Amino acid sequence: MALAQDIQLNDSGFAAMKSKLFEALARRKVYRQTLNELRSLSSRELNDLGLHSSMITRVAYEAAYGK
């Protein structure tokens, strides 16, 4: 019986790890997409958004991971 409980615990641990991995990959995708989209804008377009080119990385990070 102990072996069956250990297997169930390991399966749930694996599921949690898998879930965290997929969440991290999704956040990374949001970060890269935001970064690429902001980098494609001209200085004038960034200015219209109230951004400077030096702010792009921070804005992309906040979009993906929060503050």
N, C-alpha and C positions, 0 to 999 in steps of 0.2 A: 504494500500500500504506500509506503514511503517513496518508492521509486516513481509511482504514478503521480504523486504530489510534486515531486521534484521536476518531472517532465512538464507538468502544467505550469509550474512557476517559471521554468525556462522558456516555455512558449510565450507566456505573457510578457516576460522580460524582453524577448526577441521582438514581440509585437510593438512594445513601447519604444524600443530602439529604432525599429523600422519606421515608426510614426515620426519620431524626432528627426530621423534622416530625411524623410520626405518633406517635412516642414522646413528644414534647413535648406534643402535644395530649392524649394519654392521661393523662400525668401531671397536666396542668392539670385534666382532668375529675375525677380522683381528688381533687385539692385542693379543687375547688369542691363536690363531693359531700360530702366529709368536713366541710368548713366549714359547709355548709347543715344537715347532720344534727346536728352539735354545737350549732349556734346554735338549733336547734329544741328542745333539751333545757332543762328548767327548772334553776334553781340547785341544787335538791335532787338531781336526777338527775346533774348534773355532779359534785356533791359525792360521790355514791355511786361515781363513777368515779375520784375523787381529783383532779378538775380544778376550776379556777376559770375563770370566764368570760374573764378576761384571758389565759388560756392557749390559747384555742380556735384562734387563727390559727397559733400556733407548732406545735400538735399537728397541724393539717391540713397544714401545710407539710412537717413531718417524715414524715407518712404518704405524701405524694406524692413528695418529693424526697430523703428520707433526711436524715441529720444533716449 
